Amino acid sequence: MARSFLVVLAHPLPESYAASVAKTVVETLRDRGHVADLLDLYQEDFDPRLSAAERGAYFDAPCDTSAVDPIIARLRAADGLILVFPQWWFNFPAILKGFFDRVFAPGVAFTHDLAGGRIKPALGNIRHLYAFTTTGSPWWMVKFYMGDPVCRLLKRGIAAFCAKDVDFRMLALHDMDRVTEAQLTAHLDRVRALTARL
């Protein structure tokens, strides 16, 4: 069955490895008969800064999301969300963090529990959330020394709080500064194989 996926790329260089990963994801989805909507945050000049007006209206009902409504419409039209990004300082690139801050707003990604309890997921359309990422550090430093912070944030935070029963997967290529061309190619094959399962 054909589905629609929003593929979010967060890297400033069009010739980056992340761009190659995003291209592989989009081509694989389309080859499988799915719709792939590529949102290149840098190419589309996305402003990651949460404005004073947006923060001031955060608890209003409805929250004012007018500045990012076109992107919200693309997110709501998708059955799955695929994120492609490098990890810098064991975290998201600032532009991707801003995407979450501004687009995953109340009334869009979740609803507030006015009694003060846990927020309620609102992205019922998102059934799959995949993340394809790279790190400059070796895998053992990311996982054991740092505790894999990006995976925890995505899986336990964003995925769990915004999309109920979502199929979450994350595939990372570590030690980017020392990998060989053969390893880069092999990783693209893994990206293609995982995407083809959708």
C-alpha positions in Angstrom: 0.0 0.0 0.0 1.4 3.4 -1.0 2.1 5.8 1.9 3.4 9.3 2.2 6.6 10.2 4.0 8.1 13.6 5.0 11.9 13.3 4.7 13.6 16.1 6.7 17.2 16.8 5.8 19.3 19.0 8.2 22.7 19.7 6.8 24.0 23.0 5.3 26.1 21.4 2.5 24.3 20.1 -0.6 27.2 17.7 -1.3 27.3 16.3 2.2 27.0 12.6 3.1 23.7 13.4 4.8 22.4 14.7 1.5 23.4 11.4 -0.1 21.5 9.5 2.6 18.4 11.7 2.1 18.7 11.1 -1.7 18.9 7.3 -1.1 15.9 7.4 1.2 13.8 9.4 -1.3 14.7 7.2 -4.2 14.0 4.0 -2.3 10.6 5.2 -1.1 9.6 6.3 -4.6 10.9 3.0 -6.1 8.6 1.2 -3.6 5.6 3.3 -4.8 5.4 5.7 -1.9 5.3 9.5 -1.9 8.5 11.1 -0.6 8.3 14.8 0.3 11.8 16.1 0.9 12.0 19.0 3.3 15.6 20.3 3.1 15.6 22.8 6.0 18.6 24.7 4.8 17.5 24.8 1.1 14.1 26.0 2.2 15.7 28.6 4.5 13.9 27.4 7.6 14.3 29.8 10.5 14.9 27.6 13.7 14.3 30.5 16.1 11.1 30.2 18.2 9.8 33.8 18.1 8.6 35.8 21.0 5.1 35.7 19.6 5.2 31.9 19.2 6.4 31.3 22.7 4.0 33.9 24.1 1.1 32.0 22.5 2.3 28.5 23.5 -0.5 27.9 25.9 -3.2 29.6 23.9 -5.9 27.5 22.3 -5.2 27.3 19.4 -1.5 28.0 19.6 -0.4 30.5 16.8 1.6 28.4 14.3 0.8 30.6 11.3 4.5 31.2 10.5 5.1 27.4 10.0 1.7 26.3 8.8 2.9 25.2 5.4 5.3 22.8 7.0 2.7 21.6 9.5 0.5 20.8 6.5 3.2 18.6 5.0 3.7 16.9 8.4 0.0 16.2 8.8 -0.2 14.8 5.2 2.5 12.2 6.0 2.2 8.6 7.3 5.8 8.7 8.4 8.6 11.0 9.3 12.2 10.3 8.3 15.0 12.5 9.7 18.4 12.7 8.1 21.0 14.7 10.1 24.5 14.6 11.6 25.1 14.7 15.3 27.1 17.7 16.4 28.3 17.8 20.0 26.2 14.7 20.7 23.0 16.6 19.7 20.8 17.7 16.9 21.9 20.4 14.5 20.4 23.7 15.7 18.1 23.9 12.6 16.6 20.5 13.4 16.1 21.4 17.1 14.3 24.5 15.8 12.2 22.4 13.6 11.0 20.5 16.7 10.6 23.7 18.7 8.4 25.5 16.1 6.6 22.7 14.2 6.0 20.2 17.0 3.8 22.8 18.7 0.8 22.3 21.0 -2.2 21.3 19.0 0.0 19.9 16.3 2.3 17.3 17.8 0.6 17.1 21.2 -2.1 18.5 23.4 -1.6 19.9 26.9 -3.2 18.2 29.8 -4.7 21.2 31.5 -4.8 19.4 34.8 -1.0 19.3 34.8 -0.5 15.7 33.8 1.3 14.1 30.9 0.9 15.7 27.4 -1.1 13.7 24.9 0.2 12.6 21.5 -1.5 14.4 18.6 0.4 13.1 15.5 -1.9 10.1 15.0 -1.1 10.1 11.3 2.6 9.4 11.9 3.0 5.6 12.1 6.8 5.5 11.4 9.6 7.7 12.7 13.0 6.8 11.3 16.3 8.6 11.9 19.4 8.3 9.8 22.3 10.0 11.4 26.1 10.2 11.6 28.6 11.0 14.4 32.2 12.0 14.4 32.8 10.0 17.6 33.2 6.2 17.8 30.1 4.2 18.7 31.3 3.3 22.2 31.7 6.9 23.1 28.3 7.8 21.9 26.6 4.8 23.6 28.5 4.2 26.8 30.2 7.5 27.7 27.4 9.8 26.5 24.4 7.4 26.9 23.2 7.8 23.3 21.4 11.2 24.0 20.0 11.7 20.5 18.4 8.3 20.4 16.9 8.8 23.9 15.5 12.2 23.0 13.9 10.9 19.8 12.6 7.6 21.1 11.6 8.4 24.7 10.8 12.1 24.2 9.6 13.2 20.7 8.3 9.8 19.4 6.7 8.7 22.6 5.1 12.0 23.4 3.9 13.0 20.0 3.0 9.8 18.0 1.3 6.9 19.9 2.6 3.4 19.1 4.9 4.8 16.5 7.4 2.4 14.8 10.8 4.1 15.7 14.1 3.1 14.2 17.5 4.8 14.2 20.5 3.9 12.1 23.8 5.7 12.8 27.2 5.7 11.1 29.8 6.4 13.7 33.4 7.7 13.5 32.6 9.6 10.3 36.0 11.3 10.1 37.8 7.9 9.7 35.5 5.8 7.6 36.5 4.5 4.2 34.7 4.9 0.9 33.7 1.2 1.2 32.1 1.8 4.6 30.2 4.8 3.3 28.8 2.8 0.4 28.0 -0.1 2.8 26.1 2.2 5.0 24.0 3.6 2.1 23.1 0.0 1.4 21.9 -0.4 5.0 19.9 2.8 4.7 18.3 1.5 1.5 17.5 -1.9 3.0 15.9 -0.4 6.1 13.9 2.1 4.1 12.7 -0.6 1.7 10.9 -2.3 4.7 8.5 0.6 4.8 
